[in-house]
Amino acid sequence: MLVKTYGSTLQGIDAITITIEVEVSDSGIRFHLVGLPDNAVKESQQRIEAALRFHGYKIPGKKIVINMAPADIRKEGASYDLPIAIGILAASDQITAPNIDKYIIMGELSLDGSIKPIKGVLPIAIQARKEGFDGFILPIENAHEAAVVDTLNIYGVKNLREVIDLLSGKNPLEPTVIDTRKEFEKKQHLYGIDFSDVKGQESVKRAMEIAAAGGHNIILIGAPGAGKTMLAKRLGTILPPFTLHEALEATKIHSVAGTLDKETALMTQRPFRSPPHTISDVALVGGGSYPQPGEISLAHNGVLFLDELPEFKRTVLEVMRQPMEDRNITISRAKTSVTYPSNFMLVASMNPCPCGYYNHPNKRCNCNPGAVQKYLNKISGPLLDRIDIHLEVVPVPFEKLSEMKEGEKSEVIRERVIAAREIQNERFKEIPDVHSNAQMSSRMLREYCLLDEEGNTILKQAMNRLSLSARAYDRILRVGRTIADLANSKKITSSHIAEAVTYRSLDRESWGR
């Protein structure tokens, strides 16, 4: 007898439905599993046999042929245990399951028939709904996550017996249901940190606000203890809240990577990723034998924070250049090619020199001559070219630290950022894949960043007097446009340009000399 069950596999952050054809015949006693399975799938026979025996069933002593189609796509992991087991039971007439073809079934079996959680259920559920399946049977730990997809019945199960009873109609389960929009809105602004925690540093807070408003990458340069990390961690609290589409996109990536906890149905806050400086190229951009998303994709629609930037391996930093430009990363292997999105804001921090006290107001730098420039040279020009705002962070004096007055709250700053982003959304509504000032091309700069005579004069003087490099020109215009948007000004005035110039510290030829 031939029976078909349906599972799913992942390619990038999208799912592909897999048809599992199970035929049981009297023409021999063998177990054949074909369709490009990996070792974990091939080992399923032993797990399935033990799980069936535990619940009073058995693998029949006949010829069993299992084909996983399409046969040219590699099947990975133990999550096919459950659909294969159900297929064997149905094909050998041990259970009656008339509606078996209306469900996607996924789960890893333990030897006692209990079902372990799997990765990537959100994209699988989205694809199941798209293809018209009635329901998705999966481990109960993953049910909350899959229930984000409405109009699809999500059945969370604990063991093989529950699946058999559900399919045979003996014990119908109640599908897991959540109000996605209500849950999304309830947790959007629940932050444990706030910009009001930061004492002093008003100029840095202003730069962070500009970076958030325009989607600009930013690097903070300052002595140890100046507050760089504290400020960076609070950037997410002033970014515009997730749209439902952005939240789904980010959740899909974390679902594929297996980094969602079982209580999280939908990510409600922008991700903040802070990898250590010992990270490898593959861990940062993604990859492996079976390509998985890296830190830059896990930071999609959020913030990637690289603390002590010069301490990262140069090869690690260089592989970031293409994803920062294209906002996605393609991982190619001999038999497959996978593309993950990587639209993130880069926030980097660094000491100004090896000892950390170059330009410090009170402490003396002990570095040898030329050491500051050598330290800075660890970061390539092309990478710095993709960072719009360079800012020195000066240590906070005692008078500011001891103040009892509370600083401006993140909520207040976020309202200004949202207003500036709405201006940009209107400006770029006819241009695909451009949503913020940081994404403007050179042609768009000529259209949206026109300067008056006074603004041109100030920019020219700045380029000459401060010995700014040529690459700073476009960055200053982009940042100037964002400053004007925060001021709700249609024109970029001379004051906006003057402020933008102050955010290009590392472009000064005098830096480090």
URFENLIN-V12219 format. One line per field, one symbol per residue. psi: psi as a letter, one per 40 degrees, with the letter a starting at -180 (. if undefined). burial: I if it has 24 or more other ideal C-beta (glycine too) atoms within 12 Angstrom, else O. A space follows every 50 residues. Layout:
psi = ???
burial = ???
This chain:
psi = ihihihaiihhbeiihhhhhhhhhieeagihhhiffiaddddeddddddd ddddeeaihigahhhhhhiheehhhiieeedddddddddddefdihgdfd eeihhiihhideeihiiiifddddddddddeeidihhiiddeddddedhi ehhhhhididdddddddeedghihihhigdddddddedfgieiidedhha fddddddddddddefiiihhhiiheeeddddddeddeeiiihiddddddd ddddddefehieehdhheihihhgiieeiiddddeiaidghiiaddddeh eahhhhhgdeeiidddddeedddddefihhhhideihhhiifgihhhiii ieiddeehehddihheiiheddddddedhidddddehdhhhhhhihiddd dehehhihiddddddddddddddddddedehieheiddehiddddddefh iadddddddddddddefiidedddddddddddddddefhdihiddddddd deffdeeheehe.
burial = OOIIIIIIIIIIIIIIIIIIIIIIOOOOOOIOIOIOIOOOIIOIIOIIII IIOOIOIOIIOIOIIIIIIOOOIIIIIIIIIIIIIIIIIIIIOIIOIOOI IIIIIIIIIIOOIIIIIIIIIIIIIIIIIOOOIIIIIIIIIIIIIIIIIO OIIIIIIIIIIIIIOIIOOOOOIOIIOIOIOOIIOOOIIOIOOIIOOIII IOIIIIIIIIIIIIIIIIIIIIIIOIIIIIIIIIIIIIIIIIIOOIIIII IIIIIIIIIIOOOIIIIIIIIIIIIOIOIOIIIIIIIOOIIIIIIIIIII IIIIIIIIIIIIOOOIIOIIIOIIOOIIIOIOOOOIOIIIIIIIIIIIII IIIIOIIIIIOOOOOOOOOOIIOOIIOIIOOOIIIIIIIIIIIIIIOOOO OOOOOOIIOIOOIIOIIIOIIOIIOOIIOOOOOIIIIIIIOOOIIOOIIO IOOOIOOIIOOIIOOIOIIOIIIIIIIIIIIIIIIIOOOOOIIIOIIIII IIIIIIIIOOIIO
